[in-house]
Amino acid sequence: MSAPSADASRTAEPPRVPAGTTASWLVYDRKARKLVATKHAHRRFRSASVIKILIAIDFLDKRAALSAADARLLRVMLRESDDAAATAFWNRGGKGAIVTRTARKLRLSDTAPPPATHPGFWGYASLSAHDIVRTYRYLLDTAEPRVRDTILGHLRKATPCGSDGFDQTFGIPQAVPAPRAVKQGWSGFGTVPPVKCDARASGASISTIALRSAGSGIPDLGRPVLYTTGLVGKDERYVMALLTTHPAGSTWSSSVRRITTLAKGLYRSVS
């Protein structure tokens, strides 16, 4: 990937990051074939649900056909960000070995499996905005059509509500006009959403389990995170990844406002 050019922000200034919030972003313009916005693109974050894209790539790469049960698990994992589905694929694929394989295959420089002390926690893997953008570009330009069409087809139909009851419409879905393909991530806000948008929410999410765990090597553990990533603009011109951490104790609503404002400003600065 080439470095961003001098005219990277050609219509507006990049968004200002609120005090106490950490933000990283990268935007690739597929039409111009260059990076057009970047900030701390190699900073590592704990993966939360964005790792589900790599879980799906690894699973599909090894299979020419899917059973009906596996097709359903992929659908709910990618469209509804279902944690139980992700855990099922995680365990079947060898847990952290999934991340090691896909990072090597896609040449991801900042992506790593969870620490050895927490092998079951896929949300403890590490990744960066750089590697997320590279992953989308792999799907668009290199992956086999059946892998590309399955994963991006589901992300184009991401549901407003996650299966855990959290609203998935923060960031890109609120800030960028449709059509779009998105994969969201969130962690550190507990198991019960402040306003439940799906009656099926139940059980403990990986994020809450993470907050109860004492470990090392896990980026920003103890601070809530929100991520919004995907393909946006006419003909999916832009590949965008925006990762944020928020002050400890931040509410869901205040954090959502921050990342959505950042996503709106970021899109405006490149489009």
C-alpha atoms as an extended CHARMM CRD file, in Angstrom:
* protein
*
       271  EXT
         1         1  MET       CA              0.0000000000        0.0000000000        0.0000000000  PROA      1               0.0000000000
         2         2  SER       CA              1.2860000000        3.4450000000       -0.8740000000  PROA      2               0.0000000000
         3         3  ALA       CA              1.5150000000        6.3640000000        1.5290000000  PROA      3               0.0000000000
         4         4  PRO       CA             -1.2640000000        8.9680000000        1.4470000000  PROA      4               0.0000000000
         5         5  SER       CA             -0.6080000000       11.8370000000       -0.9260000000  PROA      5               0.0000000000
         6         6  ALA       CA             -0.4580000000       15.5130000000       -0.0640000000  PROA      6               0.0000000000
         7         7  ASP       CA             -4.0340000000       16.0470000000       -1.2450000000  PROA      7               0.0000000000
         8         8  ALA       CA             -5.3900000000       13.2590000000        0.9880000000  PROA      8               0.0000000000
         9         9  SER       CA             -7.9070000000       15.5080000000        2.7450000000  PROA      9               0.0000000000
        10        10  ARG       CA             -9.0770000000       17.3700000000       -0.2990000000  PROA      10              0.0000000000
        11        11  THR       CA            -12.5130000000       18.6460000000        0.6890000000  PROA      11              0.0000000000
        12        12  ALA       CA            -12.4030000000       19.0490000000        4.4620000000  PROA      12              0.0000000000
        13        13  GLU       CA            -10.1560000000       18.7740000000        7.4860000000  PROA      13              0.0000000000
        14        14  PRO       CA             -9.9820000000       15.4480000000        9.3350000000  PROA      14              0.0000000000
        15        15  PRO       CA            -12.2900000000       15.2290000000       12.3590000000  PROA      15              0.0000000000
        16        16  ARG       CA            -11.1250000000       16.3570000000       15.7810000000  PROA      16              0.0000000000
        17        17  VAL       CA            -10.8800000000       13.6210000000       18.3960000000  PROA      17              0.0000000000
        18        18  PRO       CA            -12.6180000000       14.5040000000       21.6950000000  PROA      18              0.0000000000
        19        19  ALA       CA            -10.5020000000       14.7800000000       24.8300000000  PROA      19              0.0000000000
        20        20  GLY       CA            -10.1530000000       11.4390000000       26.6100000000  PROA      20              0.0000000000
        21        21  THR       CA            -10.9700000000        9.4410000000       23.4770000000  PROA      21              0.0000000000
        22        22  THR       CA             -8.3780000000        7.5310000000       21.4910000000  PROA      22              0.0000000000
        23        23  ALA       CA             -9.0490000000        7.1610000000       17.7720000000  PROA      23              0.0000000000
        24        24  SER       CA             -7.3450000000        5.4330000000       14.8750000000  PROA      24              0.0000000000
        25        25  TRP       CA             -8.5020000000        5.4200000000       11.2830000000  PROA      25              0.0000000000
        26        26  LEU       CA             -7.5830000000        4.5420000000        7.7470000000  PROA      26              0.0000000000
        27        27  VAL       CA             -9.5110000000        5.1590000000        4.5180000000  PROA      27              0.0000000000
        28        28  TYR       CA             -8.5560000000        3.6990000000        1.1510000000  PROA      28              0.0000000000
        29        29  ASP       CA             -9.9860000000        5.1380000000       -2.0800000000  PROA      29              0.0000000000
        30        30  ARG       CA            -10.4940000000        2.2420000000       -4.5020000000  PROA      30              0.0000000000
        31        31  LYS       CA            -11.0850000000        4.5430000000       -7.4550000000  PROA      31              0.0000000000
        32        32  ALA       CA             -7.9550000000        6.6460000000       -6.9120000000  PROA      32              0.0000000000
        33        33  ARG       CA             -6.0970000000        3.5440000000       -5.6590000000  PROA      33              0.0000000000
        34        34  LYS       CA             -4.5200000000        5.3000000000       -2.6980000000  PROA      34              0.0000000000
        35        35  LEU       CA             -4.9210000000        6.0070000000        0.9830000000  PROA      35              0.0000000000
        36        36  VAL       CA             -6.7900000000        9.2460000000        1.5600000000  PROA      36              0.0000000000
        37        37  ALA       CA             -6.9740000000        9.5120000000        5.3590000000  PROA      37              0.0000000000
        38        38  THR       CA             -4.8370000000        8.0250000000        8.0950000000  PROA      38              0.0000000000
        39        39  LYS       CA             -4.3280000000        8.4810000000       11.8410000000  PROA      39              0.0000000000
        40        40  HSD       CA             -2.3760000000        6.0610000000       14.0220000000  PROA      40              0.0000000000
        41        41  ALA       CA             -3.2520000000        3.3230000000       11.5300000000  PROA      41              0.0000000000
        42        42  HSD       CA             -0.9180000000        0.7420000000       13.1100000000  PROA      42              0.0000000000
        43        43  ARG       CA             -2.0810000000        1.2590000000       16.7070000000  PROA      43              0.0000000000
        44        44  ARG       CA             -3.2180000000       -2.0620000000       18.1430000000  PROA      44              0.0000000000
        45        45  PHE       CA             -6.6790000000       -2.4840000000       19.6440000000  PROA      45              0.0000000000
        46        46  ARG       CA             -8.3320000000       -5.5140000000       21.1760000000  PROA      46              0.0000000000
        47        47  SER       CA            -10.3710000000       -7.0150000000       18.3890000000  PROA      47              0.0000000000
        48        48  ALA       CA            -13.8980000000       -7.3110000000       19.8120000000  PROA      48              0.0000000000
        49        49  SER       CA            -16.2880000000       -8.4990000000       17.0850000000  PROA      49              0.0000000000
        50        50  VAL       CA            -14.3080000000       -7.2500000000       14.0870000000  PROA      50              0.0000000000
        51        51  ILE       CA            -12.2720000000      -10.4710000000       14.3830000000  PROA      51              0.0000000000
        52        52  LYS       CA            -15.3530000000      -12.3050000000       13.1210000000  PROA      52              0.0000000000
        53        53  ILE       CA            -14.3500000000      -11.3690000000        9.5670000000  PROA      53              0.0000000000
        54        54  LEU       CA            -11.0900000000      -13.3020000000        9.9510000000  PROA      54              0.0000000000
        55        55  ILE       CA            -12.9270000000      -16.1960000000       11.5900000000  PROA      55              0.0000000000
        56        56  ALA       CA            -15.2240000000      -16.3430000000        8.5520000000  PROA      56              0.0000000000
        57        57  ILE       CA            -12.3440000000      -16.1400000000        6.0520000000  PROA      57              0.0000000000
        58        58  ASP       CA            -10.4980000000      -18.9710000000        7.7730000000  PROA      58              0.0000000000
        59        59  PHE       CA            -13.5830000000      -21.1790000000        7.9200000000  PROA      59              0.0000000000
        60        60  LEU       CA            -14.6250000000      -20.6280000000        4.3040000000  PROA      60              0.0000000000
        61        61  ASP       CA            -11.1160000000      -21.0340000000        2.9120000000  PROA      61              0.0000000000
        62        62  LYS       CA            -11.0980000000      -24.6610000000        4.0400000000  PROA      62              0.0000000000
        63        63  ARG       CA            -14.4970000000      -25.6590000000        2.6320000000  PROA      63              0.0000000000
        64        64  ALA       CA            -15.8830000000      -25.8900000000       -0.8780000000  PROA      64              0.0000000000
        65        65  ALA       CA            -19.4400000000      -26.2460000000        0.4310000000  PROA      65              0.0000000000
        66        66  LEU       CA            -21.3700000000      -25.3690000000        3.5840000000  PROA      66              0.0000000000
        67        67  SER       CA            -23.9410000000      -27.3100000000        5.5400000000  PROA      67              0.0000000000
        68        68  ALA       CA            -27.2150000000      -25.5500000000        6.2310000000  PROA      68              0.0000000000
        69        69  ALA       CA            -26.2690000000      -25.2990000000        9.9090000000  PROA      69              0.0000000000
        70        70  ASP       CA            -22.8870000000      -23.7010000000        9.1660000000  PROA      70              0.0000000000
        71        71  ALA       CA            -24.4240000000      -21.3150000000        6.6300000000  PROA      71              0.0000000000
        72        72  ARG       CA            -26.8490000000      -20.1380000000        9.3120000000  PROA      72              0.0000000000
        73        73  LEU       CA            -24.0370000000      -19.6900000000       11.8640000000  PROA      73              0.0000000000
        74        74  LEU       CA            -22.0770000000      -17.5650000000        9.3960000000  PROA      74              0.0000000000
        75        75  ARG       CA            -25.1330000000      -15.4750000000        8.6620000000  PROA      75              0.0000000000
        76        76  VAL       CA            -25.8940000000      -14.6270000000       12.2870000000  PROA      76              0.0000000000
        77        77  MET       CA            -22.2210000000      -14.1440000000       13.1490000000  PROA      77              0.0000000000
        78        78  LEU       CA            -21.6860000000      -11.6070000000       10.3730000000  PROA      78              0.0000000000
        79        79  ARG       CA            -25.0860000000       -9.9130000000       10.1190000000  PROA      79              0.0000000000
        80        80  GLU       CA            -26.0520000000       -9.8850000000       13.8070000000  PROA      80              0.0000000000
        81        81  SER       CA            -22.5350000000      -10.1190000000       15.2850000000  PROA      81              0.0000000000
        82        82  ASP       CA            -23.6040000000      -13.2040000000       17.2140000000  PROA      82              0.0000000000
        83        83  ASP       CA            -21.0570000000      -14.1890000000       19.8670000000  PROA      83              0.0000000000
        84        84  ALA       CA            -22.1600000000      -17.8080000000       20.2830000000  PROA      84              0.0000000000
        85        85  ALA       CA            -21.7230000000      -18.4330000000       16.5520000000  PROA      85              0.0000000000
        86        86  ALA       CA            -18.2510000000      -16.8920000000       16.6500000000  PROA      86              0.0000000000
        87        87  THR       CA            -17.2900000000      -19.0600000000       19.6220000000  PROA      87              0.0000000000
        88        88  ALA       CA            -18.4530000000      -22.1900000000       17.8090000000  PROA      88              0.0000000000
        89        89  PHE       CA            -16.2450000000      -21.4350000000       14.8000000000  PROA      89              0.0000000000
        90        90  TRP       CA            -13.3970000000      -20.3100000000       17.0900000000  PROA      90              0.0000000000
        91        91  ASN       CA            -13.3290000000      -23.6110000000       18.9310000000  PROA      91              0.0000000000
        92        92  ARG       CA            -13.6380000000      -25.6970000000       15.7770000000  PROA      92              0.0000000000
        93        93  GLY       CA            -10.8490000000      -23.8040000000       14.0260000000  PROA      93              0.0000000000
        94        94  GLY       CA             -8.2510000000      -24.1020000000       16.7630000000  PROA      94              0.0000000000
        95        95  LYS       CA             -8.8750000000      -20.7920000000       18.5650000000  PROA      95              0.0000000000
        96        96  GLY       CA             -5.8440000000      -18.5090000000       18.2540000000  PROA      96              0.0000000000
        97        97  ALA       CA             -4.4710000000      -20.5810000000       15.3690000000  PROA      97              0.0000000000
        98        98  ILE       CA             -7.2290000000      -18.9990000000       13.2610000000  PROA      98              0.0000000000
        99        99  VAL       CA             -5.6880000000      -15.5750000000       13.7890000000  PROA      99              0.0000000000
       100       100  THR       CA             -2.1560000000      -16.8220000000       13.1500000000  PROA      100             0.0000000000
       101       101  ARG       CA             -3.1800000000      -18.4620000000        9.8640000000  PROA      101             0.0000000000
       102       102  THR       CA             -5.1810000000      -15.5350000000        8.5310000000  PROA      102             0.0000000000
       103       103  ALA       CA             -2.6100000000      -12.9380000000        9.6040000000  PROA      103             0.0000000000
       104       104  ARG       CA              0.0580000000      -14.8470000000        7.6780000000  PROA      104             0.0000000000
       105       105  LYS       CA             -2.1520000000      -15.3940000000        4.6330000000  PROA      105             0.0000000000
       106       106  LEU       CA             -3.3010000000      -11.7690000000        4.3990000000  PROA      106             0.0000000000
       107       107  ARG       CA              0.0590000000      -10.3090000000        5.5370000000  PROA      107             0.0000000000
       108       108  LEU       CA             -1.4310000000       -8.4840000000        8.5030000000  PROA      108             0.0000000000
       109       109  SER       CA              1.3390000000       -6.7450000000       10.4100000000  PROA      109             0.0000000000
       110       110  ASP       CA             -0.5120000000       -5.8050000000       13.6150000000  PROA      110             0.0000000000
       111       111  THR       CA             -2.8690000000       -8.7590000000       14.0820000000  PROA      111             0.0000000000
       112       112  ALA       CA             -2.1280000000      -11.3810000000       16.7310000000  PROA      112             0.0000000000
       113       113  PRO       CA             -4.0520000000      -14.0500000000       18.6490000000  PROA      113             0.0000000000
       114       114  PRO       CA             -5.1560000000      -13.5680000000       22.2630000000  PROA      114             0.0000000000
       115       115  PRO       CA             -2.5410000000      -14.0200000000       24.9980000000  PROA      115             0.0000000000
       116       116  ALA       CA             -1.7910000000      -17.6200000000       25.9300000000  PROA      116             0.0000000000
       117       117  THR       CA             -3.4850000000      -16.9610000000       29.2770000000  PROA      117             0.0000000000
       118       118  HSD       CA             -6.8350000000      -16.3880000000       27.5290000000  PROA      118             0.0000000000
       119       119  PRO       CA             -7.0210000000      -18.7360000000       24.5300000000  PROA      119             0.0000000000
       120       120  GLY       CA            -10.8070000000      -18.8560000000       24.4500000000  PROA      120             0.0000000000
       121       121  PHE       CA            -11.3260000000      -15.1240000000       24.1600000000  PROA      121             0.0000000000
       122       122  TRP       CA            -11.4800000000      -14.2150000000       20.4810000000  PROA      122             0.0000000000
       123       123  GLY       CA            -12.2710000000      -10.6290000000       21.5440000000  PROA      123             0.0000000000
       124       124  TYR       CA             -8.7620000000      -10.4330000000       23.0460000000  PROA      124             0.0000000000
       125       125  ALA       CA             -7.0050000000      -10.7920000000       19.7120000000  PROA      125             0.0000000000
       126       126  SER       CA             -5.1630000000       -7.6690000000       18.5440000000  PROA      126             0.0000000000
       127       127  LEU       CA             -5.6770000000       -5.7770000000       15.2930000000  PROA      127             0.0000000000
       128       128  SER       CA             -5.3360000000       -2.3080000000       13.7570000000  PROA      128             0.0000000000
       129       129  ALA       CA             -7.0920000000       -0.0160000000       11.3070000000  PROA      129             0.0000000000
       130       130  HSD       CA             -4.3280000000       -0.8220000000        8.8130000000  PROA      130             0.0000000000
       131       131  ASP       CA             -5.0000000000       -4.5490000000        9.0260000000  PROA      131             0.0000000000
       132       132  ILE       CA             -8.7770000000       -4.1440000000        8.8380000000  PROA      132             0.0000000000
       133       133  VAL       CA             -8.4930000000       -2.1540000000        5.6210000000  PROA      133             0.0000000000
       134       134  ARG       CA             -6.0780000000       -4.7500000000        4.2340000000  PROA      134             0.0000000000
       135       135  THR       CA             -8.6050000000       -7.4650000000        5.1180000000  PROA      135             0.0000000000
       136       136  TYR       CA            -11.3960000000       -5.7610000000        3.1820000000  PROA      136             0.0000000000
       137       137  ARG       CA             -9.0500000000       -5.2490000000        0.2370000000  PROA      137             0.0000000000
       138       138  TYR       CA             -8.1760000000       -8.9500000000        0.3480000000  PROA      138             0.0000000000
       139       139  LEU       CA            -11.8530000000       -9.8260000000        0.1760000000  PROA      139             0.0000000000
       140       140  LEU       CA            -12.4600000000       -7.4280000000       -2.7090000000  PROA      140             0.0000000000
       141       141  ASP       CA             -9.3790000000       -8.1730000000       -4.7950000000  PROA      141             0.0000000000
       142       142  THR       CA             -7.8580000000      -11.5380000000       -3.8750000000  PROA      142             0.0000000000
       143       143  ALA       CA            -10.2700000000      -13.9020000000       -2.1300000000  PROA      143             0.0000000000
       144       144  GLU       CA            -12.0570000000      -16.6080000000       -4.0680000000  PROA      144             0.0000000000
       145       145  PRO       CA            -15.4540000000      -15.3610000000       -5.2970000000  PROA      145             0.0000000000
       146       146  ARG       CA            -17.3990000000      -17.7110000000       -3.0050000000  PROA      146             0.0000000000
       147       147  VAL       CA            -15.5000000000      -16.3750000000        0.0380000000  PROA      147             0.0000000000
       148       148  ARG       CA            -15.8280000000      -12.7490000000       -1.0470000000  PROA      148             0.0000000000
       149       149  ASP       CA            -19.4980000000      -12.9870000000       -1.9700000000  PROA      149             0.0000000000
       150       150  THR       CA            -20.4820000000      -14.8650000000        1.1860000000  PROA      150             0.0000000000
       151       151  ILE       CA            -18.7740000000      -12.5240000000        3.6500000000  PROA      151             0.0000000000
       152       152  LEU       CA            -19.4460000000       -9.2060000000        1.9330000000  PROA      152             0.0000000000
       153       153  GLY       CA            -22.9650000000      -10.3260000000        1.0670000000  PROA      153             0.0000000000
       154       154  HSD       CA            -23.7140000000      -10.7420000000        4.7560000000  PROA      154             0.0000000000
       155       155  LEU       CA            -22.0170000000       -7.4720000000        5.7370000000  PROA      155             0.0000000000
       156       156  ARG       CA            -24.1510000000       -5.6490000000        3.1790000000  PROA      156             0.0000000000
       157       157  LYS       CA            -27.1670000000       -6.9590000000        5.0710000000  PROA      157             0.0000000000
       158       158  ALA       CA            -25.9760000000       -6.2260000000        8.6030000000  PROA      158             0.0000000000
       159       159  THR       CA            -28.9670000000       -5.9300000000       10.9160000000  PROA      159             0.0000000000
       160       160  PRO       CA            -29.7190000000       -2.7880000000       12.9440000000  PROA      160             0.0000000000
       161       161  CYS       CA            -29.6180000000       -4.8830000000       16.1240000000  PROA      161             0.0000000000
       162       162  GLY       CA            -26.9530000000       -7.2740000000       17.2830000000  PROA      162             0.0000000000
       163       163  SER       CA            -28.0920000000      -10.6050000000       18.6410000000  PROA      163             0.0000000000
       164       164  ASP       CA            -27.0070000000       -9.4330000000       22.1190000000  PROA      164             0.0000000000
       165       165  GLY       CA            -29.5150000000       -6.5780000000       21.9600000000  PROA      165             0.0000000000
       166       166  PHE       CA            -27.0860000000       -3.7330000000       21.2560000000  PROA      166             0.0000000000
       167       167  ASP       CA            -27.8400000000       -1.2580000000       18.5070000000  PROA      167             0.0000000000
       168       168  GLN       CA            -25.3890000000       -1.6990000000       15.6040000000  PROA      168             0.0000000000
       169       169  THR       CA            -26.2530000000        1.5320000000       13.8010000000  PROA      169             0.0000000000
       170       170  PHE       CA            -23.5540000000        3.7230000000       15.3580000000  PROA      170             0.0000000000
       171       171  GLY       CA            -20.7020000000        5.1090000000       13.2930000000  PROA      171             0.0000000000
       172       172  ILE       CA            -20.8650000000        4.3580000000        9.5710000000  PROA      172             0.0000000000
       173       173  PRO       CA            -24.5630000000        3.3320000000        9.4000000000  PROA      173             0.0000000000
       174       174  GLN       CA            -25.6390000000        6.6850000000       10.8630000000  PROA      174             0.0000000000
       175       175  ALA       CA            -22.9250000000        8.8190000000        9.2850000000  PROA      175             0.0000000000
       176       176  VAL       CA            -22.6600000000        7.5310000000        5.7140000000  PROA      176             0.0000000000
       177       177  PRO       CA            -25.4420000000        7.2470000000        3.1130000000  PROA      177             0.0000000000
       178       178  ALA       CA            -26.4520000000        3.7720000000        1.9480000000  PROA      178             0.0000000000
       179       179  PRO       CA            -25.5620000000        1.4480000000        0.3210000000  PROA      179             0.0000000000
       180       180  ARG       CA            -22.7460000000        0.1200000000        2.4800000000  PROA      180             0.0000000000
       181       181  ALA       CA            -21.2630000000       -3.0470000000        3.9520000000  PROA      181             0.0000000000
       182       182  VAL       CA            -20.3240000000       -2.8570000000        7.6230000000  PROA      182             0.0000000000
       183       183  LYS       CA            -18.8380000000       -4.8160000000       10.4910000000  PROA      183             0.0000000000
       184       184  GLN       CA            -19.1230000000       -3.1970000000       13.8840000000  PROA      184             0.0000000000
       185       185  GLY       CA            -17.3890000000       -3.9520000000       17.1520000000  PROA      185             0.0000000000
       186       186  TRP       CA            -18.0490000000       -3.0500000000       20.7690000000  PROA      186             0.0000000000
       187       187  SER       CA            -16.6940000000       -4.1590000000       24.1230000000  PROA      187             0.0000000000
       188       188  GLY       CA            -16.7500000000       -3.0050000000       27.7110000000  PROA      188             0.0000000000
       189       189  PHE       CA            -20.3650000000       -1.8240000000       28.0120000000  PROA      189             0.0000000000
       190       190  GLY       CA            -21.7270000000       -4.7900000000       29.9440000000  PROA      190             0.0000000000
       191       191  THR       CA            -24.1990000000       -7.4480000000       28.8780000000  PROA      191             0.0000000000
       192       192  VAL       CA            -27.4300000000       -5.4790000000       28.9710000000  PROA      192             0.0000000000
       193       193  PRO       CA            -27.8960000000       -2.6620000000       26.4360000000  PROA      193             0.0000000000
       194       194  PRO       CA            -29.3090000000        0.6000000000       27.8240000000  PROA      194             0.0000000000
       195       195  VAL       CA            -32.1560000000        0.3280000000       25.3260000000  PROA      195             0.0000000000
       196       196  LYS       CA            -32.6810000000       -3.2080000000       24.1100000000  PROA      196             0.0000000000
       197       197  CYS       CA            -33.3900000000       -3.2820000000       20.4000000000  PROA      197             0.0000000000
       198       198  ASP       CA            -33.7830000000       -7.0490000000       20.1230000000  PROA      198             0.0000000000
       199       199  ALA       CA            -35.8190000000       -9.2140000000       22.4830000000  PROA      199             0.0000000000
       200       200  ARG       CA            -33.5480000000      -12.2070000000       21.8840000000  PROA      200             0.0000000000
       201       201  ALA       CA            -30.6700000000      -10.7410000000       23.9070000000  PROA      201             0.0000000000
       202       202  SER       CA            -29.5400000000      -13.1330000000       26.6270000000  PROA      202             0.0000000000
       203       203  GLY       CA            -26.4340000000      -14.4250000000       28.3590000000  PROA      203             0.0000000000
       204       204  ALA       CA            -23.0370000000      -12.8760000000       28.9410000000  PROA      204             0.0000000000
       205       205  SER       CA            -21.1210000000      -11.3050000000       26.0890000000  PROA      205             0.0000000000
       206       206  ILE       CA            -17.3950000000      -11.6880000000       25.5180000000  PROA      206             0.0000000000
       207       207  SER       CA            -16.8850000000       -8.0320000000       26.4450000000  PROA      207             0.0000000000
       208       208  THR       CA            -18.2380000000       -8.4140000000       29.9540000000  PROA      208             0.0000000000
       209       209  ILE       CA            -16.2320000000      -11.5880000000       30.5340000000  PROA      209             0.0000000000
       210       210  ALA       CA            -13.2000000000       -9.6220000000       29.3700000000  PROA      210             0.0000000000
       211       211  LEU       CA            -13.7780000000       -6.8610000000       31.8940000000  PROA      211             0.0000000000
       212       212  ARG       CA            -13.7830000000       -9.4300000000       34.7070000000  PROA      212             0.0000000000
       213       213  SER       CA            -10.4650000000      -10.8950000000       33.6090000000  PROA      213             0.0000000000
       214       214  ALA       CA             -7.0950000000       -9.7540000000       34.8320000000  PROA      214             0.0000000000
       215       215  GLY       CA             -4.4610000000      -10.2610000000       32.1540000000  PROA      215             0.0000000000
       216       216  SER       CA             -1.6880000000       -8.6360000000       30.2000000000  PROA      216             0.0000000000
       217       217  GLY       CA             -1.0120000000       -8.0150000000       26.5520000000  PROA      217             0.0000000000
       218       218  ILE       CA             -4.6420000000       -7.0700000000       25.8600000000  PROA      218             0.0000000000
       219       219  PRO       CA             -4.9210000000       -3.5530000000       24.4260000000  PROA      219             0.0000000000
       220       220  ASP       CA             -6.9750000000       -1.0580000000       26.4440000000  PROA      220             0.0000000000
       221       221  LEU       CA             -8.4950000000       -3.6380000000       28.7630000000  PROA      221             0.0000000000
       222       222  GLY       CA            -10.7830000000       -1.7780000000       31.1680000000  PROA      222             0.0000000000
       223       223  ARG       CA            -11.7360000000        0.9290000000       28.6690000000  PROA      223             0.0000000000
       224       224  PRO       CA            -14.8350000000        0.5770000000       26.4880000000  PROA      224             0.0000000000
       225       225  VAL       CA            -14.2650000000        0.4130000000       22.7450000000  PROA      225             0.0000000000
       226       226  LEU       CA            -16.3790000000        1.0250000000       19.6450000000  PROA      226             0.0000000000
       227       227  TYR       CA            -15.3340000000        0.1790000000       16.0970000000  PROA      227             0.0000000000
       228       228  THR       CA            -17.0410000000        0.9070000000       12.7920000000  PROA      228             0.0000000000
       229       229  THR       CA            -15.6050000000       -0.5670000000        9.5980000000  PROA      229             0.0000000000
       230       230  GLY       CA            -16.7010000000       -1.3080000000        6.0710000000  PROA      230             0.0000000000
       231       231  LEU       CA            -17.1900000000       -0.3690000000        2.4380000000  PROA      231             0.0000000000
       232       232  VAL       CA            -18.8720000000        2.9780000000        1.8180000000  PROA      232             0.0000000000
       233       233  GLY       CA            -19.7110000000        5.4370000000       -0.9240000000  PROA      233             0.0000000000
       234       234  LYS       CA            -21.0190000000        4.9520000000       -4.4510000000  PROA      234             0.0000000000
       235       235  ASP       CA            -19.8810000000        1.5850000000       -5.8460000000  PROA      235             0.0000000000
       236       236  GLU       CA            -18.2310000000        0.9230000000       -2.4600000000  PROA      236             0.0000000000
       237       237  ARG       CA            -15.4840000000        3.3400000000       -3.4110000000  PROA      237             0.0000000000
       238       238  TYR       CA            -13.9920000000        3.7040000000        0.0800000000  PROA      238             0.0000000000
       239       239  VAL       CA            -12.6950000000        1.1090000000        2.5130000000  PROA      239             0.0000000000
       240       240  MET       CA            -12.9810000000        2.6590000000        5.9830000000  PROA      240             0.0000000000
       241       241  ALA       CA            -11.8520000000        1.5580000000        9.4220000000  PROA      241             0.0000000000
       242       242  LEU       CA            -12.4210000000        3.7360000000       12.4900000000  PROA      242             0.0000000000
       243       243  LEU       CA            -11.4330000000        2.3680000000       15.9120000000  PROA      243             0.0000000000
       244       244  THR       CA            -12.0350000000        4.2120000000       19.1860000000  PROA      244             0.0000000000
       245       245  THR       CA            -11.5030000000        3.7500000000       22.9010000000  PROA      245             0.0000000000
       246       246  HSD       CA            -13.4240000000        5.8170000000       25.4370000000  PROA      246             0.0000000000
       247       247  PRO       CA            -12.7720000000        6.8950000000       29.0210000000  PROA      247             0.0000000000
       248       248  ALA       CA            -13.4130000000        4.2410000000       31.6520000000  PROA      248             0.0000000000
       249       249  GLY       CA            -17.0150000000        4.4050000000       32.7830000000  PROA      249             0.0000000000
       250       250  SER       CA            -18.2620000000        6.0720000000       29.5870000000  PROA      250             0.0000000000
       251       251  THR       CA            -21.9060000000        5.4620000000       28.7950000000  PROA      251             0.0000000000
       252       252  TRP       CA            -23.0250000000        3.7240000000       25.6340000000  PROA      252             0.0000000000
       253       253  SER       CA            -24.9300000000        6.7890000000       24.4100000000  PROA      253             0.0000000000
       254       254  SER       CA            -22.0260000000        9.2190000000       24.8710000000  PROA      254             0.0000000000
       255       255  SER       CA            -19.5630000000        6.8350000000       23.2200000000  PROA      255             0.0000000000
       256       256  VAL       CA            -21.9180000000        6.2420000000       20.2870000000  PROA      256             0.0000000000
       257       257  ARG       CA            -22.2570000000        9.9890000000       19.7660000000  PROA      257             0.0000000000
       258       258  ARG       CA            -18.4920000000       10.3960000000       19.6990000000  PROA      258             0.0000000000
       259       259  ILE       CA            -17.7670000000        7.6710000000       17.1600000000  PROA      259             0.0000000000
       260       260  THR       CA            -20.6900000000        8.6610000000       14.9380000000  PROA      260             0.0000000000
       261       261  THR       CA            -19.5150000000       12.2780000000       14.8580000000  PROA      261             0.0000000000
       262       262  LEU       CA            -16.0020000000       11.0980000000       14.0130000000  PROA      262             0.0000000000
       263       263  ALA       CA            -17.2930000000        8.7990000000       11.2580000000  PROA      263             0.0000000000
       264       264  LYS       CA            -19.3480000000       11.6250000000        9.7550000000  PROA      264             0.0000000000
       265       265  GLY       CA            -16.3730000000       13.9830000000        9.7660000000  PROA      265             0.0000000000
       266       266  LEU       CA            -14.0410000000       11.3470000000        8.3790000000  PROA      266             0.0000000000
       267       267  TYR       CA            -16.3410000000       10.5000000000        5.4840000000  PROA      267             0.0000000000
       268       268  ARG       CA            -16.8930000000       14.1720000000        4.7390000000  PROA      268             0.0000000000
       269       269  SER       CA            -13.1330000000       14.7580000000        4.6530000000  PROA      269             0.0000000000
       270       270  VAL       CA            -12.5520000000       12.2360000000        1.8670000000  PROA      270             0.0000000000
       271       271  SER       CA            -15.7450000000       12.2210000000       -0.2030000000  PROA      271             0.0000000000
